[in-house]
Amino acid sequence: MSLKYLMTTYRQRVDAALESWLPAASIQPTHLHEAMRYAVLNGGKRVRPLLVYLTGSALDVNPVSLDAPACAVEFVHAYSLVHDDLPAMDDDDLRRGKPTCHKAFDEATAILAGDALQMLAFYILSHDPNLQTTDKQRLEMIETLAQASGSRGMAGGQAIDIESVGQSLNIAELENMHIHKTGALIRASVKLGALASPSINLSRLEKLDHYAKCIGLAFQIQDDILDVESTTKMLGKRQGSDIAHDKVTYPSLLGLRGAKQMAEELIEDAITSLTDFDQKAEPLRWMANYIVTRNY
């Protein structure tokens, strides 16, 4: 078994689950539902659902119990991309090699599609009967995703990002921004997978959270590197957009070599945090390495 095999298998699984939760395009309001489906079912690496499945698998959780948190975190991620691409935010025309949601539909519909996807995520966590966990853990899942999505998580990180355009940030300030903007949802993905295990304990949760914090920062560093080194065709979005928007990035502060070294050190730290986990956690170690070797 390889990471490539697991990525393919779990991507197919979560795509089928996402399809089952999304309203059909024929249901009123049809235009809104078409936009929601467009935003979610237009490709993507599915990194966050994959982390849910890999974490749960490391703890012997049945994949059936992981479908709900995997879908929930991907719906929140999809909503965030729709809103990030809006003219008032990053003003991007391309996402995953296709027109962004507000370009394919219209700005108002894109805003509503993002709103609806976010709400659907919490509906799934509160209602899915296949989520075989205690009521307390289900509530903690909802709390985890809510905090990771709000002002103390992803939305807060985006606010800091907007405020920092054209400003000078030091490395600590940049890390703080991305711990919220990118890292919060990655950390939530790992925690959601862990909370699906009825036997999870605090010690293991803390080690998994440290793993997730490290790979979340490394993920953003690699994104910044790819914005410099990759191409629009490979990325599926406009290459060089960070430079165009006058954003502070890890390469701009540390140089490409320094940014790559920092990412590698974070991955080493992430893998070390899994020392007490057995071979069932090996895919999480593979995933950590994938974070800094991916080319899109």
C-alpha positions as CSV (number, residue, x, y, z in Angstrom):
1,M,0.0,0.0,0.0
2,S,1.3,3.5,-0.9
3,L,0.2,7.0,-0.2
4,K,-0.7,7.4,-3.9
5,Y,-3.1,4.4,-3.6
6,L,-4.6,5.8,-0.3
7,M,-5.0,9.2,-1.8
8,T,-6.9,7.8,-4.8
9,T,-9.0,5.5,-2.7
10,Y,-10.0,8.1,-0.1
11,R,-10.5,10.8,-2.8
12,Q,-13.0,8.5,-4.5
13,R,-14.7,7.8,-1.2
14,V,-15.0,11.4,-0.1
15,D,-16.1,12.5,-3.5
16,A,-19.0,10.0,-3.4
17,A,-19.9,11.1,0.1
18,L,-19.8,14.8,-0.9
19,E,-22.0,14.1,-3.8
20,S,-24.5,12.4,-1.6
21,W,-24.7,15.3,0.8
22,L,-24.9,18.1,-1.8
23,P,-28.4,19.1,-2.9
24,A,-29.1,18.0,-6.5
25,A,-28.9,20.8,-9.1
26,S,-32.5,20.2,-10.0
27,I,-33.7,21.2,-6.6
28,Q,-34.8,24.8,-6.0
29,P,-33.0,27.2,-5.8
30,T,-31.3,25.5,-8.7
31,H,-28.8,28.3,-9.5
32,L,-27.5,28.3,-5.9
33,H,-27.3,24.5,-5.8
34,E,-25.4,24.4,-9.2
35,A,-22.9,26.9,-7.7
36,M,-22.4,24.8,-4.6
37,R,-21.8,21.7,-6.6
38,Y,-19.4,23.5,-8.9
39,A,-17.4,24.8,-6.0
40,V,-17.0,21.4,-4.4
41,L,-17.0,18.9,-7.3
42,N,-14.4,20.6,-9.5
43,G,-11.4,18.6,-8.5
44,G,-8.9,19.3,-5.7
45,K,-6.3,17.3,-3.7
46,R,-8.7,16.6,-0.8
47,V,-5.8,17.0,1.6
48,R,-8.0,17.7,4.6
49,P,-10.4,14.8,4.2
50,L,-7.4,12.6,3.6
51,L,-6.0,13.7,6.9
52,V,-9.3,12.8,8.6
53,Y,-9.2,9.3,7.1
54,L,-5.5,8.7,7.7
55,T,-5.8,9.8,11.4
56,G,-8.9,7.7,12.0
57,S,-7.2,4.7,10.3
58,A,-4.2,5.1,12.6
59,L,-6.6,4.7,15.5
60,D,-8.6,1.8,14.0
61,V,-11.7,3.9,13.2
62,N,-14.1,2.4,10.6
63,P,-14.0,4.7,7.5
64,V,-17.8,4.8,7.6
65,S,-17.5,6.9,10.8
66,L,-15.0,9.2,9.1
67,D,-17.1,10.2,6.1
68,A,-19.0,12.8,8.0
69,P,-16.0,14.7,9.4
70,A,-14.2,14.3,6.1
71,C,-17.1,15.9,4.2
72,A,-17.6,18.6,6.8
73,V,-14.0,19.8,6.7
74,E,-14.0,19.8,2.9
75,F,-17.2,21.8,2.7
76,V,-15.7,24.4,5.0
77,H,-12.5,24.4,2.8
78,A,-14.5,24.8,-0.4
79,Y,-16.5,27.7,1.1
80,S,-13.3,29.4,2.1
81,L,-11.9,29.1,-1.4
82,V,-15.1,30.6,-3.0
83,H,-14.9,33.6,-0.6
84,D,-11.1,34.0,-0.9
85,D,-11.4,34.3,-4.7
86,L,-14.0,37.1,-4.5
87,P,-13.1,40.5,-5.9
88,A,-13.2,42.0,-2.3
89,M,-10.7,39.4,-1.2
90,D,-7.9,37.9,-3.4
91,D,-9.8,38.7,-6.6
92,D,-8.8,35.5,-8.5
93,D,-10.3,34.3,-11.8
94,L,-8.9,30.8,-11.8
95,R,-9.2,27.9,-9.3
96,R,-8.2,24.3,-10.0
97,G,-7.8,25.2,-13.6
98,K,-11.3,26.5,-14.0
99,P,-13.1,29.8,-13.7
100,T,-13.7,30.7,-10.0
101,C,-17.2,30.4,-8.7
102,H,-18.0,34.1,-9.0
103,K,-16.8,34.0,-12.6
104,A,-18.7,30.9,-13.5
105,F,-21.9,32.2,-11.9
106,D,-22.0,35.7,-10.3
107,E,-20.6,37.4,-7.2
108,A,-23.8,37.3,-5.2
109,T,-24.4,33.6,-6.0
110,A,-20.8,32.8,-5.0
111,I,-21.2,34.5,-1.6
112,L,-24.4,32.5,-1.0
113,A,-22.9,29.2,-2.2
114,G,-20.0,29.7,0.3
115,D,-22.5,30.5,3.1
116,A,-24.5,27.4,2.4
117,L,-21.5,25.1,2.2
118,Q,-20.3,26.3,5.6
119,M,-23.7,25.6,7.1
120,L,-24.0,22.2,5.4
121,A,-20.7,21.1,7.1
122,F,-22.2,21.6,10.6
123,Y,-25.5,19.9,9.6
124,I,-23.5,16.8,8.6
125,L,-21.6,16.7,11.9
126,S,-24.8,17.0,13.9
127,H,-27.0,14.7,11.9
128,D,-25.0,11.9,10.2
129,P,-26.1,8.6,11.8
130,N,-23.0,6.7,10.7
131,L,-20.8,8.8,12.9
132,Q,-20.3,6.2,15.6
133,T,-19.1,8.3,18.6
134,T,-20.4,9.6,21.8
135,D,-22.6,12.7,22.0
136,K,-19.8,14.5,23.9
137,Q,-17.3,13.7,21.1
138,R,-19.7,14.7,18.4
139,L,-20.2,18.0,20.2
140,E,-16.4,18.4,20.5
141,M,-16.1,17.8,16.7
142,I,-18.6,20.6,16.0
143,E,-16.8,22.9,18.4
144,T,-13.4,22.1,16.8
145,L,-14.6,22.9,13.3
146,A,-16.4,26.0,14.4
147,Q,-13.3,27.4,16.2
148,A,-11.0,26.5,13.3
149,S,-13.3,28.3,10.9
150,G,-14.0,31.5,12.8
151,S,-12.2,34.6,13.9
152,R,-9.8,32.6,16.1
153,G,-9.0,30.4,13.1
154,M,-9.3,30.6,9.3
155,A,-11.4,33.8,9.1
156,G,-9.1,35.5,11.5
157,G,-6.1,34.5,9.5
158,Q,-7.6,35.8,6.4
159,A,-8.3,39.1,8.1
160,I,-4.7,39.3,9.2
161,D,-3.7,38.5,5.6
162,I,-5.8,41.4,4.2
163,E,-4.4,43.8,6.8
164,S,-0.8,42.8,6.1
165,V,-0.8,43.5,2.4
166,G,2.0,46.0,1.7
167,Q,3.1,45.8,5.3
168,S,6.3,44.5,6.8
169,L,5.9,41.3,8.8
170,N,8.6,39.4,10.7
171,I,8.7,35.6,10.7
172,A,6.7,35.2,14.0
173,E,3.9,37.4,12.6
174,L,3.8,35.5,9.4
175,E,3.7,32.2,11.3
176,N,0.8,33.5,13.5
177,M,-1.1,34.5,10.4
178,H,-0.8,31.1,8.7
179,I,-1.3,29.1,11.9
180,H,-4.8,30.6,11.7
181,K,-5.4,31.0,7.9
182,T,-4.1,27.6,6.7
183,G,-3.1,25.7,9.7
184,A,-6.3,25.9,11.7
185,L,-8.3,23.8,9.3
186,I,-5.5,21.3,8.8
187,R,-5.2,20.9,12.6
188,A,-9.0,20.5,12.8
189,S,-8.9,17.7,10.1
190,V,-6.5,15.7,12.2
191,K,-8.4,16.3,15.4
192,L,-11.7,15.4,13.8
193,G,-10.2,12.1,12.7
194,A,-9.0,11.4,16.2
195,L,-12.3,12.4,17.9
196,A,-14.0,9.7,15.8
197,S,-12.2,7.2,17.9
198,P,-14.1,6.3,21.1
199,S,-10.9,5.4,22.9
200,I,-8.8,8.6,22.1
201,N,-7.0,10.0,25.0
202,L,-5.5,13.5,25.8
203,S,-1.9,12.4,25.3
204,R,-2.5,11.1,21.8
205,L,-4.6,14.1,20.9
206,E,-1.8,16.4,21.9
207,K,0.8,14.5,19.8
208,L,-1.5,14.4,16.8
209,D,-2.2,18.1,17.2
210,H,1.5,18.9,17.3
211,Y,1.9,16.8,14.1
212,A,-0.9,18.8,12.5
213,K,0.5,22.1,13.6
214,C,3.8,21.3,12.0
215,I,2.5,20.0,8.7
216,G,0.0,23.0,8.5
217,L,2.8,25.5,8.5
218,A,4.9,23.3,6.1
219,F,1.9,23.2,3.8
220,Q,1.7,27.0,3.6
221,I,5.5,27.3,3.1
222,Q,5.3,24.9,0.2
223,D,2.4,26.9,-1.2
224,D,4.5,30.0,-1.1
225,I,7.4,28.2,-2.7
226,L,5.2,26.9,-5.5
227,D,3.9,30.4,-6.1
228,V,7.4,31.2,-7.1
229,E,8.7,28.1,-8.8
230,S,5.6,26.5,-10.4
231,T,3.4,27.5,-13.3
232,T,-0.2,28.5,-13.7
233,K,-1.0,25.3,-15.6
234,M,0.5,23.1,-12.8
235,L,-1.1,25.0,-9.9
236,G,-4.5,25.4,-11.5
237,K,-4.5,29.1,-10.3
238,R,-2.6,32.2,-11.2
239,Q,1.1,31.7,-10.5
240,G,2.8,34.7,-8.9
241,S,-0.4,36.0,-7.3
242,D,1.4,36.5,-3.9
243,I,3.9,38.8,-5.6
244,A,1.1,40.6,-7.6
245,H,-0.8,41.2,-4.4
246,D,2.3,42.5,-2.5
247,K,2.0,39.8,0.1
248,V,4.7,38.8,2.6
249,T,5.6,35.1,2.1
250,Y,8.2,32.7,3.5
251,P,10.4,33.0,0.4
252,S,10.3,36.8,0.6
253,L,11.5,36.7,4.2
254,L,13.8,33.7,4.2
255,G,14.7,33.2,0.5
256,L,13.8,30.0,-1.3
257,R,16.6,28.0,0.3
258,G,15.6,29.2,3.8
259,A,11.9,28.5,3.2
260,K,12.6,25.0,2.0
261,Q,14.9,24.3,5.0
262,M,12.2,25.5,7.4
263,A,9.6,23.3,5.8
264,E,11.9,20.3,6.0
265,E,12.6,21.0,9.7
266,L,8.8,21.2,10.4
267,I,8.2,17.9,8.7
268,E,11.0,16.2,10.8
269,D,9.3,17.6,13.9
270,A,5.9,16.4,12.8
271,I,7.2,12.8,12.2
272,T,9.0,12.8,15.5
273,S,5.7,13.6,17.3
274,L,4.3,10.3,16.0
275,T,7.1,8.2,17.6
276,D,4.8,6.5,20.0
277,F,2.4,5.5,17.2
278,D,2.7,2.1,15.5
279,Q,2.8,1.2,11.8
280,K,-0.8,2.0,11.3
281,A,0.3,5.7,11.5
282,E,2.8,5.2,8.7
283,P,0.5,6.9,6.1
284,L,0.5,10.0,8.3
285,R,4.3,10.0,8.1
286,W,4.1,9.6,4.3
287,M,1.6,12.4,4.2
288,A,4.0,14.7,6.0
289,N,6.7,14.1,3.4
290,Y,4.1,14.6,0.6
291,I,3.3,18.1,2.0
292,V,6.8,19.4,1.1
293,T,7.4,17.4,-2.1
294,R,4.1,18.1,-3.9
295,N,4.4,20.2,-7.0
296,Y,0.8,21.7,-7.1
